[in-house]
Amino acid sequence: MFQIDNITPQWITDQMFDFKIKNPRQLSIASGVRYESLTLALNGKRELSSEIKKTLWWYFRYLDAMRQIQEFER
């Protein structure tokens, strides 16, 4: 089972690369996470809040599910 504590700035960056999200602003707009909070956390200037972790976990799971559906339909 995935632990919320496993969500780190590196994990987020890896997910962004995997889903071809080019920058934090694009992620912010798509996920609804405040840009300022996201960039501070990604730059190590602020801890990731549990709300941001949960929101991004669910957002990336959604993207993964959509990708799996598209691959299944091919």
Biopython code that builds the backbone (N, CA, C, O; Angstrom):
import numpy as np
from Bio.PDB.StructureBuilder import StructureBuilder

atoms = [
    (1, "MET", "N", (0.840, -1.192, 0.000)),
    (1, "MET", "CA", (0.000, 0.000, 0.000)),
    (1, "MET", "C", (0.877, 1.244, 0.000)),
    (1, "MET", "O", (1.886, 1.304, 0.701)),
    (2, "PHE", "N", (0.494, 2.206, -0.769)),
    (2, "PHE", "CA", (1.258, 3.447, -0.890)),
    (2, "PHE", "C", (1.042, 4.323, 0.338)),
    (2, "PHE", "O", (-0.089, 4.515, 0.785)),
    (3, "GLN", "N", (2.119, 4.842, 0.869)),
    (3, "GLN", "CA", (2.051, 5.717, 2.034)),
    (3, "GLN", "C", (2.144, 7.171, 1.591)),
    (3, "GLN", "O", (2.931, 7.507, 0.706)),
    (4, "ILE", "N", (1.354, 8.015, 2.197)),
    (4, "ILE", "CA", (1.361, 9.438, 1.869)),
    (4, "ILE", "C", (2.735, 10.050, 2.143)),
    (4, "ILE", "O", (3.114, 11.034, 1.507)),
    (5, "ASP", "N", (3.479, 9.475, 3.082)),
    (5, "ASP", "CA", (4.810, 9.986, 3.396)),
    (5, "ASP", "C", (5.800, 9.762, 2.253)),
    (5, "ASP", "O", (6.857, 10.393, 2.217)),
    (6, "ASN", "N", (5.465, 8.868, 1.317)),
    (6, "ASN", "CA", (6.340, 8.609, 0.173)),
    (6, "ASN", "C", (6.273, 9.717, -0.878)),
    (6, "ASN", "O", (7.073, 9.739, -1.813)),
    (7, "ILE", "N", (5.326, 10.628, -0.723)),
    (7, "ILE", "CA", (5.204, 11.722, -1.676)),
    (7, "ILE", "C", (6.198, 12.808, -1.290)),
    (7, "ILE", "O", (6.078, 13.450, -0.246)),
    (8, "THR", "N", (7.170, 12.992, -2.154)),
    (8, "THR", "CA", (8.239, 13.960, -1.939)),
    (8, "THR", "C", (8.316, 14.865, -3.167)),
    (8, "THR", "O", (7.697, 14.571, -4.190)),
    (9, "PRO", "N", (9.063, 15.954, -3.077)),
    (9, "PRO", "CA", (9.250, 16.766, -4.282)),
    (9, "PRO", "C", (9.818, 15.948, -5.449)),
    (9, "PRO", "O", (9.436, 16.171, -6.598)),
    (10, "GLN", "N", (10.714, 15.015, -5.171)),
    (10, "GLN", "CA", (11.272, 14.182, -6.238)),
    (10, "GLN", "C", (10.202, 13.289, -6.859)),
    (10, "GLN", "O", (10.173, 13.118, -8.078)),
    (11, "TRP", "N", (9.324, 12.720, -6.035)),
    (11, "TRP", "CA", (8.239, 11.883, -6.543)),
    (11, "TRP", "C", (7.332, 12.698, -7.461)),
    (11, "TRP", "O", (6.925, 12.229, -8.524)),
    (12, "ILE", "N", (7.023, 13.916, -7.039)),
    (12, "ILE", "CA", (6.170, 14.788, -7.856)),
    (12, "ILE", "C", (6.858, 15.100, -9.179)),
    (12, "ILE", "O", (6.231, 15.035, -10.237)),
    (13, "THR", "N", (8.126, 15.434, -9.125)),
    (13, "THR", "CA", (8.888, 15.731, -10.341)),
    (13, "THR", "C", (8.919, 14.518, -11.272)),
    (13, "THR", "O", (8.768, 14.660, -12.486)),
    (14, "ASP", "N", (9.112, 13.335, -10.709)),
    (14, "ASP", "CA", (9.105, 12.109, -11.510)),
    (14, "ASP", "C", (7.751, 11.886, -12.180)),
    (14, "ASP", "O", (7.685, 11.496, -13.346)),
    (15, "GLN", "N", (6.680, 12.135, -11.442)),
    (15, "GLN", "CA", (5.340, 11.980, -12.005)),
    (15, "GLN", "C", (5.102, 13.002, -13.117)),
    (15, "GLN", "O", (4.514, 12.681, -14.150)),
    (16, "MET", "N", (5.562, 14.228, -12.897)),
    (16, "MET", "CA", (5.419, 15.254, -13.926)),
    (16, "MET", "C", (6.126, 14.818, -15.204)),
    (16, "MET", "O", (5.585, 14.980, -16.298)),
    (17, "PHE", "N", (7.324, 14.268, -15.074)),
    (17, "PHE", "CA", (8.069, 13.784, -16.236)),
    (17, "PHE", "C", (7.315, 12.637, -16.915)),
    (17, "PHE", "O", (7.181, 12.610, -18.139)),
    (18, "ASP", "N", (6.827, 11.697, -16.112)),
    (18, "ASP", "CA", (6.121, 10.527, -16.634)),
    (18, "ASP", "C", (4.867, 10.925, -17.417)),
    (18, "ASP", "O", (4.564, 10.338, -18.456)),
    (19, "PHE", "N", (4.146, 11.922, -16.914)),
    (19, "PHE", "CA", (2.897, 12.334, -17.563)),
    (19, "PHE", "C", (3.075, 13.548, -18.474)),
    (19, "PHE", "O", (2.099, 14.151, -18.921)),
    (20, "LYS", "N", (4.350, 13.902, -18.746)),
    (20, "LYS", "CA", (4.682, 14.980, -19.671)),
    (20, "LYS", "C", (4.065, 16.322, -19.266)),
    (20, "LYS", "O", (3.557, 17.071, -20.100)),
    (21, "ILE", "N", (4.124, 16.598, -17.978)),
    (21, "ILE", "CA", (3.699, 17.901, -17.462)),
    (21, "ILE", "C", (4.957, 18.758, -17.417)),
    (21, "ILE", "O", (5.904, 18.431, -16.701)),
    (22, "LYS", "N", (4.976, 19.831, -18.161)),
    (22, "LYS", "CA", (6.210, 20.563, -18.418)),
    (22, "LYS", "C", (6.708, 21.414, -17.262)),
    (22, "LYS", "O", (7.917, 21.568, -17.089)),
    (23, "ASN", "N", (5.799, 21.969, -16.465)),
    (23, "ASN", "CA", (6.244, 22.867, -15.402)),
    (23, "ASN", "C", (5.227, 22.915, -14.265)),
    (23, "ASN", "O", (4.087, 22.479, -14.430)),
    (24, "PRO", "N", (5.633, 23.438, -13.125)),
    (24, "PRO", "CA", (4.726, 23.500, -11.970)),
    (24, "PRO", "C", (3.456, 24.300, -12.225)),
    (24, "PRO", "O", (2.406, 23.986, -11.663)),
    (25, "ARG", "N", (3.535, 25.324, -13.061)),
    (25, "ARG", "CA", (2.316, 26.111, -13.342)),
    (25, "ARG", "C", (1.277, 25.239, -14.035)),
    (25, "ARG", "O", (0.095, 25.295, -13.697)),
    (26, "GLN", "N", (1.706, 24.444, -14.992)),
    (26, "GLN", "CA", (0.791, 23.543, -15.690)),
    (26, "GLN", "C", (0.177, 22.550, -14.702)),
    (26, "GLN", "O", (-1.024, 22.284, -14.754)),
    (27, "LEU", "N", (0.996, 22.003, -13.805)),
    (27, "LEU", "CA", (0.486, 21.083, -12.791)),
    (27, "LEU", "C", (-0.484, 21.785, -11.857)),
    (27, "LEU", "O", (-1.511, 21.217, -11.489)),
    (28, "SER", "N", (-0.173, 22.993, -11.478)),
    (28, "SER", "CA", (-1.027, 23.761, -10.586)),
    (28, "SER", "C", (-2.407, 23.982, -11.200)),
    (28, "SER", "O", (-3.428, 23.770, -10.546)),
    (29, "ILE", "N", (-2.427, 24.400, -12.437)),
    (29, "ILE", "CA", (-3.699, 24.663, -13.117)),
    (29, "ILE", "C", (-4.523, 23.388, -13.247)),
    (29, "ILE", "O", (-5.729, 23.393, -13.000)),
    (30, "ALA", "N", (-3.875, 22.309, -13.632)),
    (30, "ALA", "CA", (-4.590, 21.046, -13.871)),
    (30, "ALA", "C", (-5.075, 20.394, -12.584)),
    (30, "ALA", "O", (-6.151, 19.797, -12.561)),
    (31, "SER", "N", (-4.291, 20.502, -11.511)),
    (31, "SER", "CA", (-4.629, 19.790, -10.271)),
    (31, "SER", "C", (-5.387, 20.635, -9.264)),
    (31, "SER", "O", (-6.035, 20.096, -8.368)),
    (32, "GLY", "N", (-5.315, 21.948, -9.398)),
    (32, "GLY", "CA", (-5.988, 22.820, -8.445)),
    (32, "GLY", "C", (-5.150, 23.180, -7.226)),
    (32, "GLY", "O", (-5.645, 23.824, -6.300)),
    (33, "VAL", "N", (-3.891, 22.772, -7.218)),
    (33, "VAL", "CA", (-2.993, 23.111, -6.111)),
    (33, "VAL", "C", (-2.449, 24.512, -6.362)),
    (33, "VAL", "O", (-2.063, 24.836, -7.485)),
    (34, "ARG", "N", (-2.417, 25.337, -5.333)),
    (34, "ARG", "CA", (-1.908, 26.705, -5.485)),
    (34, "ARG", "C", (-0.474, 26.683, -5.998)),
    (34, "ARG", "O", (0.373, 25.954, -5.481)),
    (35, "TYR", "N", (-0.215, 27.481, -7.010)),
    (35, "TYR", "CA", (1.096, 27.527, -7.650)),
    (35, "TYR", "C", (2.191, 27.905, -6.658)),
    (35, "TYR", "O", (3.251, 27.280, -6.634)),
    (36, "GLU", "N", (1.939, 28.922, -5.843)),
    (36, "GLU", "CA", (2.951, 29.387, -4.896)),
    (36, "GLU", "C", (3.329, 28.282, -3.911)),
    (36, "GLU", "O", (4.510, 28.059, -3.647)),
    (37, "SER", "N", (2.347, 27.605, -3.381)),
    (37, "SER", "CA", (2.605, 26.515, -2.432)),
    (37, "SER", "C", (3.361, 25.379, -3.105)),
    (37, "SER", "O", (4.278, 24.799, -2.522)),
    (38, "LEU", "N", (2.978, 25.073, -4.314)),
    (38, "LEU", "CA", (3.614, 23.984, -5.044)),
    (38, "LEU", "C", (5.076, 24.296, -5.346)),
    (38, "LEU", "O", (5.943, 23.449, -5.130)),
    (39, "THR", "N", (5.360, 25.488, -5.838)),
    (39, "THR", "CA", (6.739, 25.808, -6.175)),
    (39, "THR", "C", (7.620, 25.909, -4.932)),
    (39, "THR", "O", (8.777, 25.489, -4.960)),
    (40, "LEU", "N", (7.090, 26.457, -3.850)),
    (40, "LEU", "CA", (7.875, 26.507, -2.614)),
    (40, "LEU", "C", (8.219, 25.102, -2.137)),
    (40, "LEU", "O", (9.340, 24.846, -1.698)),
    (41, "ALA", "N", (7.257, 24.198, -2.223)),
    (41, "ALA", "CA", (7.492, 22.820, -1.791)),
    (41, "ALA", "C", (8.482, 22.111, -2.718)),
    (41, "ALA", "O", (9.374, 21.404, -2.248)),
    (42, "LEU", "N", (8.330, 22.296, -4.021)),
    (42, "LEU", "CA", (9.233, 21.643, -4.974)),
    (42, "LEU", "C", (10.658, 22.164, -4.859)),
    (42, "LEU", "O", (11.612, 21.439, -5.141)),
    (43, "ASN", "N", (10.802, 23.409, -4.450)),
    (43, "ASN", "CA", (12.131, 23.994, -4.284)),
    (43, "ASN", "C", (12.722, 23.745, -2.899)),
    (43, "ASN", "O", (13.829, 24.196, -2.609)),
    (44, "GLY", "N", (11.994, 23.031, -2.044)),
    (44, "GLY", "CA", (12.498, 22.700, -0.721)),
    (44, "GLY", "C", (12.410, 23.831, 0.283)),
    (44, "GLY", "O", (13.018, 23.755, 1.350)),
    (45, "LYS", "N", (11.670, 24.872, -0.033)),
    (45, "LYS", "CA", (11.551, 26.010, 0.874)),
    (45, "LYS", "C", (10.395, 25.874, 1.848)),
    (45, "LYS", "O", (10.277, 26.651, 2.796)),
    (46, "ARG", "N", (9.543, 24.884, 1.611)),
    (46, "ARG", "CA", (8.404, 24.633, 2.483)),
    (46, "ARG", "C", (8.077, 23.149, 2.426)),
    (46, "ARG", "O", (8.236, 22.507, 1.388)),
    (47, "GLU", "N", (7.627, 22.617, 3.532)),
    (47, "GLU", "CA", (7.198, 21.218, 3.568)),
    (47, "GLU", "C", (5.933, 21.042, 2.729)),
    (47, "GLU", "O", (5.107, 21.950, 2.631)),
    (48, "LEU", "N", (5.799, 19.886, 2.137)),
    (48, "LEU", "CA", (4.558, 19.560, 1.441)),
    (48, "LEU", "C", (3.471, 19.321, 2.483)),
    (48, "LEU", "O", (3.638, 18.502, 3.387)),
    (49, "SER", "N", (2.382, 20.023, 2.355)),
    (49, "SER", "CA", (1.273, 19.808, 3.291)),
    (49, "SER", "C", (0.576, 18.500, 2.934)),
    (49, "SER", "O", (0.681, 18.012, 1.809)),
    (50, "SER", "N", (-0.123, 17.951, 3.893)),
    (50, "SER", "CA", (-0.848, 16.702, 3.630)),
    (50, "SER", "C", (-1.931, 16.926, 2.583)),
    (50, "SER", "O", (-2.243, 16.009, 1.823)),
    (51, "GLU", "N", (-2.512, 18.125, 2.523)),
    (51, "GLU", "CA", (-3.533, 18.411, 1.512)),
    (51, "GLU", "C", (-2.941, 18.374, 0.106)),
    (51, "GLU", "O", (-3.545, 17.819, -0.812)),
    (52, "ILE", "N", (-1.755, 18.967, -0.061)),
    (52, "ILE", "CA", (-1.104, 18.947, -1.371)),
    (52, "ILE", "C", (-0.733, 17.514, -1.737)),
    (52, "ILE", "O", (-0.948, 17.088, -2.871)),
    (53, "LYS", "N", (-0.184, 16.775, -0.793)),
    (53, "LYS", "CA", (0.190, 15.386, -1.058)),
    (53, "LYS", "C", (-1.010, 14.569, -1.510)),
    (53, "LYS", "O", (-0.938, 13.836, -2.496)),
    (54, "LYS", "N", (-2.108, 14.697, -0.786)),
    (54, "LYS", "CA", (-3.310, 13.924, -1.131)),
    (54, "LYS", "C", (-3.878, 14.344, -2.475)),
    (54, "LYS", "O", (-4.260, 13.503, -3.287)),
    (55, "THR", "N", (-3.932, 15.641, -2.703)),
    (55, "THR", "CA", (-4.467, 16.135, -3.974)),
    (55, "THR", "C", (-3.640, 15.640, -5.138)),
    (55, "THR", "O", (-4.188, 15.168, -6.133)),
    (56, "LEU", "N", (-2.316, 15.743, -5.027)),
    (56, "LEU", "CA", (-1.463, 15.308, -6.134)),
    (56, "LEU", "C", (-1.470, 13.800, -6.300)),
    (56, "LEU", "O", (-1.401, 13.303, -7.424)),
    (57, "TRP", "N", (-1.552, 13.062, -5.197)),
    (57, "TRP", "CA", (-1.631, 11.604, -5.318)),
    (57, "TRP", "C", (-2.868, 11.216, -6.128)),
    (57, "TRP", "O", (-2.783, 10.416, -7.059)),
    (58, "TRP", "N", (-4.023, 11.794, -5.762)),
    (58, "TRP", "CA", (-5.254, 11.467, -6.482)),
    (58, "TRP", "C", (-5.205, 11.974, -7.917)),
    (58, "TRP", "O", (-5.704, 11.301, -8.819)),
    (59, "TYR", "N", (-4.620, 13.133, -8.150)),
    (59, "TYR", "CA", (-4.522, 13.658, -9.510)),
    (59, "TYR", "C", (-3.679, 12.735, -10.397)),
    (59, "TYR", "O", (-4.068, 12.421, -11.522)),
    (60, "PHE", "N", (-2.535, 12.310, -9.887)),
    (60, "PHE", "CA", (-1.686, 11.425, -10.690)),
    (60, "PHE", "C", (-2.316, 10.041, -10.846)),
    (60, "PHE", "O", (-2.105, 9.390, -11.870)),
    (61, "ARG", "N", (-3.073, 9.581, -9.871)),
    (61, "ARG", "CA", (-3.779, 8.310, -10.035)),
    (61, "ARG", "C", (-4.838, 8.433, -11.121)),
    (61, "ARG", "O", (-5.043, 7.503, -11.901)),
    (62, "TYR", "N", (-5.508, 9.575, -11.173)),
    (62, "TYR", "CA", (-6.489, 9.836, -12.228)),
    (62, "TYR", "C", (-5.815, 9.788, -13.605)),
    (62, "TYR", "O", (-6.315, 9.144, -14.527)),
    (63, "LEU", "N", (-4.676, 10.474, -13.731)),
    (63, "LEU", "CA", (-3.958, 10.455, -15.010)),
    (63, "LEU", "C", (-3.545, 9.041, -15.391)),
    (63, "LEU", "O", (-3.618, 8.665, -16.561)),
    (64, "ASP", "N", (-3.114, 8.261, -14.413)),
    (64, "ASP", "CA", (-2.716, 6.883, -14.675)),
    (64, "ASP", "C", (-3.912, 6.053, -15.141)),
    (64, "ASP", "O", (-3.794, 5.257, -16.073)),
    (65, "ALA", "N", (-5.049, 6.239, -14.500)),
    (65, "ALA", "CA", (-6.258, 5.500, -14.900)),
    (65, "ALA", "C", (-6.670, 5.873, -16.319)),
    (65, "ALA", "O", (-7.044, 5.005, -17.107)),
    (66, "MET", "N", (-6.602, 7.158, -16.646)),
    (66, "MET", "CA", (-6.963, 7.587, -17.992)),
    (66, "MET", "C", (-6.007, 7.002, -19.030)),
    (66, "MET", "O", (-6.427, 6.610, -20.119)),
    (67, "ARG", "N", (-4.738, 6.948, -18.692)),
    (67, "ARG", "CA", (-3.751, 6.364, -19.609)),
    (67, "ARG", "C", (-4.032, 4.875, -19.809)),
    (67, "ARG", "O", (-3.955, 4.375, -20.931)),
    (68, "GLN", "N", (-4.356, 4.171, -18.734)),
    (68, "GLN", "CA", (-4.649, 2.744, -18.853)),
    (68, "GLN", "C", (-5.889, 2.497, -19.702)),
    (68, "GLN", "O", (-5.925, 1.542, -20.479)),
    (69, "ILE", "N", (-6.904, 3.343, -19.565)),
    (69, "ILE", "CA", (-8.107, 3.204, -20.372)),
    (69, "ILE", "C", (-7.785, 3.419, -21.857)),
    (69, "ILE", "O", (-8.247, 2.673, -22.719)),
    (70, "GLN", "N", (-6.994, 4.441, -22.131)),
    (70, "GLN", "CA", (-6.618, 4.704, -23.524)),
    (70, "GLN", "C", (-5.831, 3.552, -24.110)),
    (70, "GLN", "O", (-6.050, 3.185, -25.264)),
    (71, "GLU", "N", (-4.923, 2.973, -23.346)),
    (71, "GLU", "CA", (-4.132, 1.836, -23.826)),
    (71, "GLU", "C", (-5.010, 0.614, -24.032)),
    (71, "GLU", "O", (-4.789, -0.152, -24.970)),
    (72, "PHE", "N", (-5.991, 0.420, -23.182)),
    (72, "PHE", "CA", (-6.903, -0.717, -23.294)),
    (72, "PHE", "C", (-7.749, -0.604, -24.562)),
    (72, "PHE", "O", (-8.031, -1.604, -25.222)),
    (73, "GLU", "N", (-8.147, 0.613, -24.892)),
    (73, "GLU", "CA", (-9.028, 0.817, -26.034)),
    (73, "GLU", "C", (-8.308, 0.742, -27.376)),
    (73, "GLU", "O", (-8.959, 0.750, -28.421)),
    (74, "ARG", "N", (-7.003, 0.672, -27.370)),
    (74, "ARG", "CA", (-6.253, 0.595, -28.639)),
    (74, "ARG", "C", (-6.412, -0.725, -29.309)),
    (74, "ARG", "O", (-5.846, -0.946, -30.379)),
]
sb = StructureBuilder()
sb.init_structure("model")
sb.init_model(0)
sb.init_chain("A")
sb.init_seg("    ")
for serial, (resi, resn, name, xyz) in enumerate(atoms, 1):
    if name == "N":
        sb.init_residue(resn, " ", resi, " ")
    sb.init_atom(name, np.array(xyz, "f"), 0.0, 1.0, " ", f" {name:<3s}", serial, name[0])
structure = sb.get_structure()
